[in-house]
Amino acid sequence: MEDAMAHPAQSEAMAAAAPSARGRTRYEDDLYTWVQEQVALLRARRFDEVDVELVAEELEDLSKREYARLYSCLRVLVMHMLKWDQQAEHRTPSWIYSIREQRRRFDRVLKGSPGLKSRLDEALAEAYPDARDWATNETHLPPDEFPPDCPYAWDDLLQRPFDLDSVKT
């Protein structure tokens, strides 16, 4: 009741947005609207009307998407570091910018989902083969030019300096 007193317009809007039992959107027909309806039901504390199994699946998928974001940052970061180390003569400022950007994205992912810290080594182990393949394709070097296992420690990945002074022009 305290929430209703503090924000009456918000409480009325949530109650209005909560679907009636027969007017509910099907998950398969419109995911966005279905999610909004489930949120409204939860906020209205109408727990018996919430599609618990599908909400649980969506929450699980959300955690998988966060892991995928972490994996993606590491894959791009490692690919550019491999290229940097293997082709000094082709270094460009764009590689540096990409490395910096992926480090920023990595930090944002972990800031938003600190629970992923327990999966960092797993994500790197999964990302490295793909980063290696990508670097192989981009550099046109044979795969054996790149280490079979990730050569970078976490300090290298996150703090090793890359600067424009080391770029050959």
C-alpha positions, 0 to 999 in steps of 0.5 A: 500500500505504501508504494501506491501512496508514493506513486499512485499513477505508476500503480494505476498504470501497472494495474491497467497493464496487467493482462486479464486471464483471457486477454493475455498475449501468447509468448509465441506470438509477441515476445515483447508484449508477453514480457511486458505482461509478465512484468506487470503481473509480477509487479501486481503480485499476481504470481498465480497468473505468471507463466513461471516456466517461460519466465524461467526460460527467458531469465536463463536465456538472459544469462546466456546472452550476458555470457555471449557478450563476454565471449564476444569481447574476448574473441575480438580482443584476442584476435586483434592482439594476435594480429598485432603480435604476428604482423608488426609490419601491418599494425594500424591505429584501428587495431589499437582502437578495437583493443581499447573498445573491447576492453571497455566492453569487457569492463561494462559486461563485468560491471553489469554482471559481476557473477560472470567473473567465475566464468572468465577462464571458461569464456577465454578458453572458448573464445581463443580458438575462434579468435585464432581462426579469425586472425588466421583468416585476416592475416592469411598466415597458416594456423600454426603461426599462432599458438594452439593455446591462448598465450595471454595472461589476464594482465596482458589481455586487460592492461598490456599497453598498445600505443600509436608510437609503436605503429609503423606507417 
